[in-house]
Amino acid sequence: MTRRIQREKMRATWALPSLLLFLAFSSSFCKASASASTKQDKVYIVYLGKHGGAKAEEAVLEDHRTLLLSVKGSEEEARASLLYSYKHTLNGFAAILSQEEATKLSERSEVVSAFQSEGRWAPHTTRSWRFLGFEEGLDRRPPDDGGDQWLLPSSLDKASEDIIVGILDSGIWPESRSFSDQGLGPVPARWKGTCQGGDSFPSSSCNRKIIGARYYLKAYEAHYNGGLNATYAYRSPRDHDGHGTHTASTAAGRAVAGASALGGFARGSASGGAPLARLAVYKACWPIPGPDPNVENTCFEADMLAAMDDAVGDGVDVLSVSIGSSGAPPRFADDGIALGALHAAARGVVVSCSGGNSGPRPATVSNLAPWMLTVAASSIDRAFHAPVRLGNGVTVMGQTVTPYQLPGDKPYPLVYAADAVVPGTPANVSNQCLPNSLASDKVRGKIVVCLRGAGLRVGKGLEVKRAGGAAILLGNPAASGSEVPVDAHVLPGTAVAAADADTILRYINSSSSPTAVLDPSRTVVDVRPSPVMAQFSSRGPNVLEPSILKVLYVRTYVCRCSAYNE
């Protein structure tokens, strides 16, 4: 059904400062399975290549309607089925079609490809830029109104001044201090975008920092055959999830003095990579309908392509897209992100995408097209050491940023989750601390050792707390090795590497009354070796085009501090 994309000449702006290579987020977005709006009709993207000549937008729209009319029964039906007409960069449209209609369109000479719009999941620092050497010469400038102090990194002033960074994600929380426009000049005259208002997001939410905001959900609502659940998300550019705010502040957040993670860890000046750059926000990711909307978000390619098309038309210089597919990557001709990036690059826009979170298995990297930047994840030289003192005198080193501590510097009973489950818990997940799996009479007042694997890490702490446990010790399985997650749990807790988890379990098995003391965490810098590639960061080789050596840029992603929604 899909024809091969013909090669097009591209011109990309490679002269932007090197710090902008770190804009993408390795919290990549994976495909989410979901039911179609109807059994027959689905949202398809019909790709026609590049625009020929300088047609007016209305003329392009009419061309797309005419093409739809060739497979629809009437002009009214053709108009009703059209969701998006892509007019600024790539030539194409998104429409509700049957498979037969999509096949007929794909057979036309002017059509390069017609493919179904897929839904994709989206969840995917204070010291990072100093570690990278971008924070020398911080200028402390007093605020005009006597309020908070803002740090403007002078070494980045010229590098990021008036660059417009587009963020395609789950929206933004504009009240964050990272998005203050204090001290910024007028919005660049070349900006053509808008500030689209909506739920809890008046158009006044934009300023000289967040200069534009839009949202897209036509394909999302067509797929789920209904409107957005306002209980779980805002029909506006406002972030419901936190990931978009996180990505925006890491890319271009203002330098804020006195920032820290929950509990006061990693205190310092938090800054994005390009703190004086302007932000344009394009929200195309929404919660999957269901009883637990916080588990996954989804982004549909038709919505994302509309966002990318508008972003280029609005005048962004860089587009950060923290979205990718799990499993086998689609062909470039059937990949909405690759197509959008191709035409953005042809217009001189740098598109920076995440490589994925499916490591360390080989051939798992996503966003493989050679015309986009693909970013991997690594650590920085900071850790949050939290010693675990066992009753046999052995001490292992954990990490945590939880703000809670066990009362008193005293030993607490230690129990392995697999030895404290309720009857009927499957043996293969008995050590996972999954919801309602722990027996309260066996864990009450104790430190519970849970292993990573199935379920959310923070969810394991919730289960320990529900059952009356005093604290959680989260151990890596062998596959996760020594890369320790740093979480803020809902109760005292520490995470340890696989080898240390084995040490703790051997002690439990050898003692009739095992105990442990969880010491408070402290921030440690200048950790060596660093940086270290993240274990979860996806790996090559390039399975689509093995003859192309795809360069992945590395960004310090692990243990970052950034803005989030409230």
LUMMAR-411391 format. One record per residue: x, y, z of N, C-alpha, C in turn; residue in one letter. Coordinates in steps of 0.05 Angstrom, whole numbers, plus 5000, padded with zeros to 4 digits. Example, Ala and Ser with C-alpha at 12.3 -4.5 7.8 and 13.67 -1.06 7.14 Angstrom:
526448865156524649105156526449345156A 525749555142527349795143525850015157S 
//
This chain:
501749765000500050005000501750255000M 504050235011505750465015507950474994T 508150704981510350744962512750854976R 515050814964517550904976517651214973R 518551334994518951624994521251694975I 520751884958522951974941524752164957Q 527352144951529252304966528852604959R 529052764980528753054977531253184989E 532053404976534253554987533353705012K 535153705032534453835057536654035064M 535854245077537854425088537254445118R 539154395135538754405164540654615176A 539654735197541254935211543054805231T 545454725223547254585241548954785257W 548655045252550255245266549255325293A 546955215302545855275328547855175349L 547855305372549655225394549354935401P 551654805408551654525413549954445437S 549354625455547754565478544954485469L 543954575446541254505437540954225428L 543254075426543053795419541853625442L 541653755465540753605489537753645494F 536253735475533453815480531653575482L 532253345469530353125469530452975495A 528452825501528252685526528152385521F 529852235535529851955531527551815545S 525851965558523351845567521651815543S 522351635525521051625499518251515502S 516651565482513851495483513451235468F 512051055480511650785468508850765458C 508450585439505750545428503850445449K 501450555448499350455466497250315450A 496350085459494249945444491550055453S 489750095435487150205442485150115421A 482650125428480550045409479950265390S 479150195366478450385345475750505350A 475350745337472750875341470450715328S 470950585305469050405293470650165283T 469249955275470649715265471749765237K 470349945222471249985194473050225191Q 472250455201473650705196475650765217D 477950865207480150945225481251205214K 482951335230484351575222486851495206V 486951595181489351545164490651805157Y 493251785153494852015143495451955114I 494752145097495252125068497552315061V 499852205054502252365049502652405020Y 502952665012503152734983505952844976L 507852834995510552934989510753224997G 512153384981512553664987510553834971K 510154074981508354254966509754354941H 508154354919509254454894508354744889G 510354914887509655194882508855334908G 507655574904506955734927503855774928A 502455554933499555564934498655684960K 496455824959495155934983494055705000A 493855745026492955535044490155435036E 488355615027485655525019485755354995E 487655404976487955244952488954964959A 490754954978491854694987489554535000V 487954665017485754535030483754425009L 483254584989481354494968482454254953E 485054244948486254014935485753764952D 486153784978485753554995482853464996H 481053654996478153574996477453444969R 478553534947478053414921479053124921T 481453084932482552814933480752634950L 479752734972477952574989475352514974L 474452704959471952664944472052434924L 474552364916474852144897474251874909S 474151854936473551604949471051624967V 470051864971467651894987465251934970K 462951894981460451894965459452174959G 460252374975459252644970461252844981S 460853094972462653314982462253355011E 459753325021459253355049460753145066E 460652895056462052675070465152725069E 466152825047468952885045469853095065A 468253305067468853515086468753415115R 466753255121466353155149468652965157A 469752825138471852625145474552755148S 474952995139477653125140478153235168L 480353145180481053245207483153465205L 485253415190487353615187488253635158Y 488853875150490153925124492854055130S 494953905123497653995129498654185107Y 499054435114499354645094502054785094K 503554775117505954935119508454795109H 508754545116511254395109510654165090T 509953935101509253715084506553755072L 506053625049503553635035502053375042N 499753405055498253165062495853245080G 494453035088492153085105491552845122F 489952875143489052655160485952645157A 484952405154482052375150481152115161A 478552095166477251845175476551685150I 477851455146477551295122477151005129L 475850855111475850565113478450465101S 479050215106481550105095481450105064Q 479050045054478750045025479250325013E 478150535026478550805017481550885018E 482850805040485750865043487350725021A 486650475015488050334994487650464967T 485250554961484750684935486350944933K 486551094955488051344954491051284950L 492051074963494851004961495650924933S 493650844917494250754889494350984870E 493651224879493651454861496551554858R 497151654834499951724828500951954845S 499252134854500252364870500652294900E 499852054908500051974936502551814940V 504151894959506651754966505951514984V 504351565005503551355023500951435037S 499451225046497151265063497251065085A 497451155110497950975132496251055156F 495650855173493950915196495351075217Q 493951275228495051435250495151275275S 497551225286497851065310497751235335E 496851115357496951245383499551165396G 500851355409503451315421503451415450R 504651255468504551315496506451535504W 505751705523507551905533507451915564A 509651895576509251925605508052185609P 515051965555517351935542515551965536H 536854055696537553985724539254195738T 539054135762540654345776543554335770T 544654095766547554075763548354005734R 546553915717547253805691548853995675S 548054255673549354445656552054525667W 552354535694555054575705556854345698R 555854105700557353865694558253875665F 556653985647557253995619559054235612L 559554415632561254645627559854885616G 557154895619555655115608554755315629F 555755295654554655465675556655655686E 558955695674560955875685559956165682E 560656325702560056615700557156685704G 555856545724553056615729552856895739L 551057045727550557325735548057325753D 548357425777546057445795544857725792R 542457735782541257995777538858035795R 538758245811536558285829533958335814P 531758225823529158265810528158555814P 526558645795525558915796523558955819D 522158745827520058785847520758685875D 523358625879524258535905523358245911G 522458095891521557825896523857625893G 523257395880525357195877527657285860D 529957175866532357235850532457035826Q 533257145804533556975780536456975772W 537356735763540056705755540156695724L 541656875712541956875683544756785676L 545156545666547856445660548956605637P 551056765642552056955622553356805599S 554456565604555756415583553756315563S 551156315570549156215552547456435539L 547956685548546356905538546256915508D 548556935495548656955466547856695453K 548356475466547756215454544756175450A 543156275469540356215468538556445463S 539556685462537856925461536156925436E 533556935440531556955419531356715401D 532656495408532056235395529256155403I 527656055385524955965391524955655391I 524455535414524455245418521555145419V 520854975401518154855402518254595418G 516254555435516154315451513554165444I 513753935432511453765426511153555448L 509153585464508953405488506153425500D 505953415526503353405540502453675551S 503753895541502954165550504954285569G 504054485584505854635601504354745625I 505754785647504654915671505855195672W 504455395662505755655657506555805683P 505355735706505955885730508755815742E 510055605732512655525743514655755740S 516355785760518355995760520255955736R 520455715726522255665703521355815678S 518855905678517856035654517256335658F 518556455677518356745681519556895657S 518257115650519357275628520857525638D 521457525664522857755676525557805662Q 525958045653528458115641528758055612G 526757915600526857845572525758085555L 526858105531526058315513523458245499G 522658405479520158345465520258075450P 517857975445517657725429518857775401V 520457595391521757635365519657705344P 520257905327518358005307517657785287A 519457595283518957385263516857175272R 516057185297514256985308511457025296W 510256805286507656815273505556655288K 506256545311504456365325502356505342G 500856355358498656455374498656325401T 497156435419496756325446493856235448C 493355975443490655865442489655815470Q 487555955478486455915504484755675506G 483955595531482355365536481955325565G 481255085574480755025602483055105619D 482655275639484655355658487155465645S 486855565621489155675606488155905589F 487756145601486956375585489356455567P 488756605546490856685527492956855541S 492256975564494257125579496256955593S 495956685591497956505603500656525589S 500656615564503156655550504456915559C 507056935555508557175561510957195543N 512957345550515257375533517157125534R 516556935552518056685553516456465538K 514056415547512256235532510756405512I 511756415487510756605468508456495451I 507956235453505856105438505055845450G 502455765446501555515456499055425440A 499055175433496755055418496254775428R 493854665421493354395429491754255406Y 492153985404491153825382489953565393Y 487553495387486353245396484253135377L 484053225352482053125334482352825329K 484752735324485252445319484752285345A 485552395367485152265393482152215398Y 480552425394477652395399476252225378E 477252235353476152065332476651775339A 479051715349479751435355478051325378H 477751485399476251395422473251455420Y 472351565398469551605392468151755414N 469451965423468152135444469952355452G 468952525470470452755479472452685501G 474052885507476052855528474752865555L 475652685573474652685600475852915616N 474353125621475353365634476253315663A 475553085674476453025701479452975702T 480552875680483252785679485152965663Y 484053135647485853305630484453565623A 486053755615485054015607484854035577Y 482554125567482354175538483654445532R 486154445534487754695531490754615530S 492554805527495354745528496354685556P 494654705577495654655604496354355607R 498554305621499654045625498053895646D 497053655639495553485658497453275670H 499753235659501353005664504053075678D 505153305670507753385681510053345663G 509853165644512053105627512753335608H 510753465597511253685580512553915594G 511753975619513054185635515954105641T 516353855647519053745652520853785628H 519953715604521553735580522054025573T 520054195576520354475569522354615587A 522254565613524054695631526954595628S 527254335621529954235617531154345592T 529554385572530554495547531154795549A 529254945560529555235559528455375583A 528455245607527555375631529455595641G 528355795653529956015664531655905687R 533856035693535555955715534356065741A 533755875759532255945784534055875808V 534556075825536256035848534655885870A 536155715885534955585908533055355901G 533355245877531555025869532554765882A 530754575886531454315897529254115891S 529953865894527953655891526253635917A 524153475916522553425940524353335963L 524053465986525753396008528253556010G 528753745992531053915993533553805981G 533453585966535753465954536653625929F 539153615922540253735898539754035897A 539954165921539454455922541554605906R 540654795891542454965875540855135856G 542155215834540755375814539955195791S 537355175786536354995765536055165739A 537055055717536855195692536455005669S 535055095649534954935624537354985608G 537554835586539954855569540155125554G 537955245548537855505534536055685549A 536955795572535055935590533856195580P 535056315560533956565549532356515523L 532156255515530656195491527656235496A 526156275475523256295477522056025473R 519755975486518355715484515755735469L 515255545452512755505438511755225444A 509355195455508354945466506254835447V 506554575440504654435423503754175437Y 501354185448500353955463498853765445K 499853515443498653315426498453045441A 498853035467498852795482496752805504C 495152595506492752595523492552335538W 491052325561490852075576489051875562P 489951625563488351415552485851375569I 483451375558481051345574481051075589P 480051085614480050845630479850915659G 479750715677479550765705481950885718P 484350845706486750955717488251125696D 487451375692488551535670491451615675P 492451575699495251665705497251465695N 496451225686498351025678499651095652V 498151165632499251215605497851455592E 499451585576498351785557498751685529N 497451805510497751725482497851965465T 499351945443499652165424499152045396C 497252145381496652045355498252195333F 499152045314500852155293499552385278E 496952355273495552565258495552825274A 495252815300495353045318498153155319D 500152975321502953065322503853205297M 502953095274503753215248502553495246L 500053525255498853795255500453985272A 501353885295502954055313505654125300A 506953935287509553985274509154175251M 507054145236506454315213506054605223D 504554645244504154915255506655025267D 508254855280510654955293512555085272A 512854945249514655055229513355305217V 510755305212509455545202509555775222G 509555715248509755925268512456055269D 514555905262517256015262519155915283G 518755665292520655555312523355505298V 525455515314528155455304528855165310D 527955065332528554795342525954675351V 525554415345523154275354524054025370L 523254025395523953795413521553605414S 521953355406519853155405520652915421V 519652895445520352665462518352445458S 518052345434516052145426517451945408I 516651695411517751485394516051235396G 516651035380515050785380516550565393S 515050385405516350135416516149925394S 517649705398517649495379519149575354G 518549435332519849495307519049775297A 520949945291520250215281518950195254P 517050375249515750375223517550475201P 516950405176518450525154518150825153R 520150965143520051255143517551355129F 516651225108514251305093511651275110A 511851115131509551065148509951175176D 511851345180512551445206511951745207D 509851825222509052105222511152295232G 512652205253514852375263517052415243I 517752195229519952215209519052395186A 516552375178515652545156515552835164L 514552885188514453165198517253275201G 519153115211521853215214523253255188A 522653095167523853125141523153405130L 520653475131519853725119520653965136H 520753925163521754135180524654195175A 526253975171529054015165529454155139A 527754095119527954235093527454535096A 526054615117525554895122527555015142R 529654865149531754965166531254935196G 529254775203528654725232530054475241V 531554495263532854265275530754105292V 530453855286528553685301530153495318V 529753505344531253335363529353145377S 529852885374528052675383529452495403C 527852365420528952175439529451905425S 531451765435532151505424530651275435G 529451305459527851095470528950995497G 527250845511527750745538527750435538N 528450305517528150015515530849875518S 532950005527535449875531535449685555G 537549525558539949535541539949335517P 537549235510537449045488538249185462R 539549045444540449165419538049205400P 538449385381536549445360533849535371A 533949705392531549805404531150105400T 533150245388532950535385530750615366V 529350825372527250935355528151205343S 526551315326527151565312529851545298N 529951375278532451305264533051475239L 531151645231531551785206534051955207A 535651965186538252105186537852415187P 535452515181535152805181534252915208W 534152755228533452855255535752785274M 535952945296537852875317536452675336L 537952475343536852265361538552265387T 537352275410538752325435538452095454V 540752005464540851795484541051915512A 541051755533541051855560543551755575A 544551935592546851855609546451985636S 548251915655548152025682549952275683S 549852415706551752625711553352545736I 554952725747556752655768555552705796D 552952675799551552715824550052465832R 550052405858548652175869547352265896A 545552095905544052145930544451905948F 546751895961547551665977545851636002H 544951386006543251326029544151046040A 546051036059547050786069544850616082P 545150346078543450156091545149986109V 544850006135546449856154544949606163R 546049376156544749116162545549036190L 543848856202544348766229546848606233G 548048506211550448346213552948516211N 552648786210554948966209555749046181G 554448936161555049006133553449256125V 554649446111553349676100553349676070T 551049716058550849746029549850026023V 550650125999549950405992547550415974M 545450545983543050585966542950875957G 540750935943540151215934537251265937Q 536551515945533851595948533651905950T 531352005942530752285948528052315962V 527252095976524752115991525152306014T 523152466020523352666042522852546069P 522152286071521352166096523652006108Y 523751996135525751846149524451676171Q 525651456177524651296199525351436225L 523451436244524051566270526151426286P 528151566296530151456313532251306297G 534751336306536951196294537150916306D 535350746297535150476310534450266288K 535150016294534449806274531449746273P 530549676249527849596245527849316233Y 525749156240525648886228525548896198P 526848696185527148686156525748436146L 524048466125522648236114522648256083V 522948016071522847996042519947976033Y 519148126013516348136004515247855998A 516947685985516047415977515247246002A 516247326025515647176050513247296065D 512047506053509947656067507547716050A 506947536031504647586013502147446023V 499847546013497347416020497047156004V 495546966014495246715999494046765971P 494946615952494046635925495646825907G 497646955919499347135902501146955884T 501147005858502746835840505746845848P 507046615847509746595856511646775840A 511046805814512946955797512947255802N 510947355818510847645824510647685854V 511247475870510947495899512847695912S 515047755898517047945909516748225898N 514548285884514348535869512748745884Q 511448685906509848875922507749005904C 506248835890504148935873501649005890L 499749155880497549245896496049005909P 495549035935494048845952495348575954N 498048565950499448305952500648245979S 501148455995502448416021500548366044L 501248186062499648126085500448316108A 498548466118499148676138500348556163S 499448316172500548206196503448116194D 504448106169507248016165509148246159K 508048486152509848716145509448956163V 507548946181506949186197509449266214R 510349516211512549616226515249526216G 515349396193517949286183518849436158K 521449406152522649486126522149256107I 520749306085520049106066521849116041V 523148896034524848876010523148795986V 522848975967521348925943523348925919C 522848775899524448775875523048925852L 524649055835523649185812522748975791R 521149065772520248875751517448955742G 515448825753512648895745511649125763A 510049295751508749505767510549755769G 509349975778510750225782512350215807L 514750345806516550345830515150485853R 514050725848512750865869510250715879V 509050565861506750395869507450185889G 509950085888510849885907510950005935K 511850255936511850395962509050435973G 507150505955504350535963503250275975L 504050045963503049795974504249736001E 506849796005508149756031506749926052V 506150176045504850356064501950256070K 500550166049497850066054497749836074R 499749656071499849426089501049486116A 501849736121502949806147505849786150G 507349746128510249726130511449996138G 513849986150515150226159516750356137A 517850206119519650306098519850106076A 520850196053521350016030524250016022I 525349786017527949746005527549635977L 528049795957527449715929530049605917L 529949355910532349225899532249185869G 534449225855534649175827534648875821N 533348775800533748505791536448495776P 537348255770539948225757540048375731A 537848385716537848515690538348815692A 537648935714538049225717540749305728S 542249105738545049155746545349365767G 547249555763548049745784546750015780S 545050055760543650305755541250335774E 541650495794539650515815537650735810V 535050685810533050905807532951075831P 532551335827532351525849529551635850V 528051545870525151615872524551755898D 522351905897521252025921518751855929A 519051675948516851495956515051635976H 512751505981510751606000511351536029V 513651396033514451316060517551296059L 518951256081521851226080522550996061P 524651036046525450826027528050886014G 529350676004531950685991531950475969T 533450535947533750345925536750255925A 537149995918539849885917540349735891V 542849705884543649565860543149265864A 543349115841542748825842544548675860A 547148735859549048595877548448645906A 547748895913547148965940544448835949D 542548815930540048675937540548385943A 542348265929543147985935544347965962D 546048155969547348155996545148176018T 543248346014541048376034539448126036I 538747996013537147756014538647526027L 541247506022542847296035542847336065R 542947576074542947636103540147556114Y 538047626100535347556110535047256113I 536047106093535846816094537546686115N 539646826124541546706143540946796172S 538946966176538447066203535547006211S 535146946236532446896247530947146253S 532447366256531147626262532747846249S 532647866222534148066207533148346213P 535048536214534348816219536048996201T 535249246199536849446183536249726193A 538149906188537850186194538150336167V 536150506161536350666136537250946144L 539751006137540851266143539651476124D 539551726132538551946115540251976090P 539052056068540452096043541952366043S 544152386028545552636025546452655996R 546552905986547452965959550452955957T 551452795938554352765933554952845904V 556953005900557753085873560552995867V 561353035842563952935832564252635834D 561952495829562052205829563452115804V 565151915806566651805783566151495782R 566051375758566151515732563551645725P 563751855709561351985699562152145674S 560452175654557752055653557851765647P 555751625653555351345647552851305631V 552951155609550451115594548350975611M 545951085609543650975624543050685614A 542550515633541950235626539450215609Q 537550395614534950385600535050515572F 537250665566537350805541537550605518S 535850645498535750455475538350445460S 538850215448541350165433540850115403R 542950135388542950065360543249775356G 543649675332544049825307541449915295P 541750065273539550175258538249945242N 535949855250534649625237533349705211V 532649955207531350045182533350065159L 535550205164537550245144540350175155E 541049915156543549835168545949965155P 545750055131548050185117548550465127S 546650575142546950855153547850835182I 550150955188551050965216549751205229L 547851155246546251365259547751455284K 548451715285549751825308547651905329V 548051805354546251885376547752075394L 546552305399547652495417546852415445Y 548652455464548152375492547352615508V 545152585523544352805541544252695570R 545052865589544952785617542152785627T 540952555627538052535633537552435661Y 539252245671538652105696538952295719V 537052305737537052465762537252765756C 535552855738535353145733533353265751R 533653525757531653675771530453875751C 527853895749526554075730523754145740S 522454325726519754405734517754175729A 515554185742513353995739510754125744Y 508553995737505954115743505154075772N 503254235782502554225810500054045814E 
//
